[in-house]
């Protein structure tokens, strides 16, 4: 989890409306990424695929994002 998202350089194949960003984007620090963002503020979950591509997601508020993080940790530890 991180609190700050690298700058979005461009949307390559995605959707942006208000604080919602979904699809393929190019980020300054990570390059090609998939974003599933519901809010412009953190925290953000950053998952890395075996290929090295990043998937970054968050929910509308910090509590919901933290719950998703806990759910992912539970699934990994099974």
GUPA-344709 format. One line per 5 residues: number of its first residue (from 1); their letters; for each residue x, z, y of N, C-alpha, C. Coordinates in Angstrom, 3 decimals. Each point is the difference from the previous one (the first is absolute). Layout:
NUM = a = X Z Y X Z Y X Z Y  ...
END
This chain:
1 = xxxxx = 0.840 0.000 -1.167 -0.840 0.000 1.167 0.894 0.000 1.242  -0.436 -0.732 1.015 0.722 0.023 1.265 -1.005 0.050 1.151  0.449 0.458 1.141 -0.877 0.160 1.157 -0.003 -1.217 0.918  1.068 -0.815 -0.053 0.118 -1.131 0.914 0.170 -1.281 -0.791  -0.725 -1.028 0.407 0.055 -1.307 -0.637 0.949 -0.897 0.778
6 = xxxxx = 0.887 -0.753 -0.695 0.830 -0.966 0.731 -0.886 -1.020 0.722  0.528 -0.604 1.030 -0.758 -0.966 0.793 -0.423 -1.198 -0.847  -1.244 -0.435 0.210 -0.494 -1.201 -0.659 0.496 -1.194 0.800  0.747 -0.892 -0.657 0.518 -1.188 0.657 -1.076 -1.082 0.041  -0.643 -0.238 -1.161 -1.086 -0.984 -0.021 -0.881 0.193 -1.224
11 = xxxxx = -1.206 -0.506 0.116 -0.949 -0.020 -1.116 0.183 -1.356 -0.659  0.333 -0.006 -1.301 0.248 -1.267 -0.691 -1.237 -0.499 -0.738  -0.811 0.898 -0.488 -1.246 -0.371 -0.666 -0.817 1.277 -0.146  -0.693 0.340 1.058 -0.721 1.262 -0.039 -1.061 0.074 1.064  -0.452 1.214 0.229 -1.125 0.282 0.866 0.352 1.181 0.891
16 = xxxxx = -0.229 -0.162 1.288 0.188 1.102 0.947 -1.238 0.100 0.874  -0.564 1.191 0.057 -1.154 0.226 0.865 0.014 1.460 0.416  0.194 0.241 1.265 0.094 1.377 0.482 1.186 0.697 -0.638  -0.251 1.125 -0.629 1.079 0.760 -0.638 0.194 -0.389 -1.464  -0.759 -0.966 -0.492 0.069 -0.414 -1.401 0.915 -1.214 -0.157
21 = xxxxx = 0.958 0.098 -0.922 0.896 -1.101 -0.346 0.030 -0.118 -1.521  -0.353 -1.172 -0.508 -0.010 -0.205 -1.447 0.581 -1.365 -0.316  0.884 -0.040 -0.987 0.563 -1.268 -0.443 1.509 -0.017 0.083  0.541 -1.213 0.115 1.444 -0.208 0.016 0.522 -0.044 1.434  1.027 0.821 0.253 0.588 0.098 1.329 1.517 0.025 -0.140
26 = xxxxx = 0.684 -0.291 1.098 1.452 0.144 0.048 0.300 1.140 0.956  0.730 1.007 -0.496 0.347 1.168 0.795 1.477 -0.032 0.346  0.317 0.548 1.150 1.369 -0.016 0.509 1.013 0.566 -1.003  -0.256 1.151 -0.536 0.968 0.684 -0.869 -0.080 -0.450 -1.464  -1.203 -0.356 -0.477 -0.198 -0.259 -1.420 -0.137 -1.473 -0.355
31 = xxxxx = -0.223 -0.858 0.961 -0.251 -1.409 -0.303 -1.416 -0.176 -0.530  -0.146 -0.815 -1.042 -1.309 -0.320 -0.562 -0.635 1.243 -0.635  -1.235 0.310 0.417 -0.728 1.167 -0.497 -1.482 -0.319 -0.122  -0.677 0.825 -0.796 -1.459 -0.019 -0.054 -0.483 1.261 0.693  -0.914 -0.178 0.952 -0.533 1.137 0.731 -1.473 0.189 -0.324
36 = xxxxx = -0.371 1.256 -0.165 -1.395 0.405 -0.175 -0.204 1.222 0.890  -0.116 -0.255 1.295 -0.035 1.077 0.980 -1.390 0.141 0.599  -0.477 1.240 0.044 -1.293 0.326 0.593 0.154 0.665 1.366  1.228 0.393 0.337 0.254 0.731 1.227 1.346 -0.418 0.572  0.140 0.075 1.333 1.269 -0.312 0.645 0.976 1.173 -0.030
41 = xxxxx = -0.466 1.170 -0.411 0.872 1.170 -0.040 0.276 0.420 -1.435  1.147 0.668 -0.189 0.426 0.426 -1.320 -0.769 1.202 -0.484  0.309 0.415 -1.185 1.113 -0.459 -0.828 -0.324 -1.298 -0.733  1.076 -0.635 -0.472 -0.102 -1.237 -0.762 0.621 0.218 -1.372  -0.612 -0.560 -1.018 0.584 0.021 -1.339 0.719 -1.322 -0.196
46 = xxxxx = 1.236 0.059 -0.471 0.782 -1.207 -0.237 0.327 -0.061 -1.484  -0.572 -0.984 -0.658 0.237 -0.229 -1.425 0.890 -1.224 -0.131  0.928 0.021 -0.948 0.893 -1.128 -0.202 -0.234 -0.579 -1.390  -0.327 -1.297 -0.035 -0.191 -0.690 -1.277 1.359 -0.227 -0.656  -0.005 -0.320 -1.292 1.248 -0.290 -0.703 0.758 -1.142 0.656
51 = xxxxx = -0.733 -0.926 0.607 0.625 -1.141 0.688 0.682 0.418 1.304  -0.267 1.216 0.465 0.565 0.494 1.245 -0.952 -0.108 1.179  -1.104 -0.729 -0.170 -0.965 -0.138 1.084 -0.705 1.330 0.251  -0.212 0.305 1.263 -0.639 1.261 0.395 -1.496 -0.189 0.172  -0.741 1.016 -0.412 -1.436 0.102 0.257 -0.168 1.264 0.833
56 = xxxxx = -0.573 -0.163 1.179 -0.154 1.131 0.913 -1.482 0.214 0.244  -0.441 1.251 -0.165 -1.412 0.280 0.180 -0.220 1.342 0.665  -1.166 0.111 0.598 -0.469 1.290 0.497 -1.517 -0.038 0.080  -0.583 1.143 0.245 -1.448 0.135 0.120 -0.339 0.308 1.455  -1.247 0.247 0.282 -0.446 0.223 1.381 0.566 1.272 0.618
61 = xxxxx = 0.323 0.990 -0.839 0.567 1.227 0.549 1.066 0.551 -0.942  0.745 0.965 0.499 1.128 0.575 -0.728 -0.438 0.644 -1.319  -1.113 0.707 0.012 -0.479 0.687 -1.206 -0.297 -0.989 -1.118  -0.684 -1.091 0.320 -0.324 -1.012 -1.019 1.263 -0.663 -0.539  0.961 -0.282 0.880 1.260 -0.609 -0.429 0.764 0.944 -0.915
66 = xxxxx = 0.044 1.269 0.338 0.684 0.985 -0.842 -0.680 0.126 -1.363  -1.316 -0.129 -0.047 -0.722 0.070 -1.267 0.362 -1.195 -0.885  0.100 -1.179 0.584 0.421 -1.186 -0.767 1.401 0.226 -0.561  0.887 0.564 0.812 1.361 0.299 -0.442 -0.009 0.960 -1.195  -0.799 1.050 0.083 -0.093 0.962 -1.111 -0.547 -0.667 -1.259
71 = xxxxx = -0.994 -0.874 0.170 -0.575 -0.715 -1.156 1.052 -0.893 -0.666  0.793 -0.681 0.798 1.063 -0.864 -0.539 1.030 0.854 -0.741  0.405 1.140 0.586 0.960 0.884 -0.673 -0.541 0.487 -1.344  -1.282 0.335 -0.043 -0.625 0.464 -1.245 0.051 -1.107 -1.054  -0.314 -1.228 0.397 0.026 -1.123 -0.949 1.407 -0.289 -0.514
76 = xxx = 0.975 0.129 0.856 1.403 -0.251 -0.398 0.477 1.058 -0.975  -0.419 1.233 0.184 0.479 1.122 -0.834 -0.736 0.124 -1.325  -0.961 -0.871 -0.280 -0.723 0.081 -1.279 0.840 -0.482 -1.142
END
